[in-house]
Amino acid sequence: MQIKSIENVEIKNKRVLLRTDFNVPLKGNKIQDDFKITRAIPTIKMLLQNGNQIIIVSHLGRPEGKRVKSMSLAPVAKYLSNELKEIKVKFIFDKLSLGLVKRIKSLDDRVILLENMRYEKGEDKNDLKLAKLLSCCADVFVNEAFAACHRTMASMVAITKFLPSYAGLNLAHEYKYLIKSLNPLKPAIAIIGGSKIETKINFIKKLSKIYDAVLIGGGLANTLLSARRYEVGVSLYDKDYIKLAKTLLRLNNVVIPMDVVISDSRMLKARVADVGKNKSLCTKQEKILDIGSKTMKHYSDFIRAAKFIIWNGPMGLFEQKKFSHGTMVIAKAIGARAKGRAIGIAGGGETLYAIDMARSGKYYDFISGGGGAMLEFMEGKVLPGIKPLLIKNNLKT
């Protein structure tokens, strides 16, 4: 199915309600990572060029209907003003009300940012009354928050019942590439890492049906190794999911590490151990923190032969340099193969951080800002935030 996008419709001289995902990490009033903000800039600029006034709504953290000062979007308003340079962003911190709606409609500021939508009690309940009130601010709704599309929120889903609704530029690109990933060019490989198998087991099963190989790393690999009765010591793994992990091991194309990097509990010394007949990989005080050099080469060989590559989740404790090698090798190998010989896409917060560390982001065909949304999309679910934007029967509505 195609998606209704601002690329395919002319929106001029309107009030546009733009839903973004500015759920960025903050340290005090300083933004630590602006990835999600910069992803929305092209859509903002395109709407401004067409003479529209933009009312931006977003969320930050989980204040659960309370006004938590540390979760205010005020720092985002300041940052966004700097990014837009000649256009100052008007920040409104007041609670949404009919009076505020009238005030917003009287403003001539080109860009207005409303306070954290999760300060509103009805936001996470997909409240129709809240959505209807919000819709009174604008003529058109544009969704530029793919990373939150798996959540059913008033400013994401219910709002579409009251306003003509379209995808922003980046959301449309996310959809395009993730649709491709469900029917990839062959040979196709998926590389899945990270910590919790709970959130990725259905994802891995789905990928195993459509990809030639699914390469496993990180805490996921530790859980699979434990399921194969290897001693993993105090490694990060999911004890409660050993039984389900065994179902993945029965899949022919799920590939686990050939060797792993192991360290003591203080992470001062590291050694490499082969995953072979000896089941005693770790002592009871040791932990697995990265894939080993044999695995790095093995996984790199898969990458070099692939025409389509998708990556979600690091191979180990990449935040520490001595255990970052596996993740860095994967990040750079995909970057070297993508944009030409293969399509290379990646997603998930830790994955984005790793790609940034490897300085290889510009070489990827696409980097998804949505971790949970990406997983659910590729499991075959129709995301609540995407569903209202779909063009049914491929006919524009």
Secondary structure, DSSP 8 states (H G I E B T S, - for coil): -EE-BTTSS---S-EEEEEE-----EETTEES--HHHHHHHHHHHHHHHTT-EEEEE---S--TTS--GGG-SHHHHHHHHHHHTTS-EEEE-S---HHHHHHHHH---SEEEE--GGGSTTTTTT-HHHHHHHHTT-SEEEEE-GGGTTS--TTTTGGGGTS-EEE-HHHHHHHHHHHHHTS--SSEEEEE-SS-STTTHHHHHHHHHHSSEEEE-HHHHHHHHHHTT---TT-S--GGGHHHHHHHHTSTTEE--SEEEEE-TT---EEEEE-SS----S-TT-EEEEE-HHHHHHHHHHHHH-SEEEEES-SS-TTSGGG-HHHHHHHHHHHHHTTTTSEEEEESHHHHHHHHHHT-GGGSSEEES-SHHHHHHHTT---TTTGGGEEGGG---
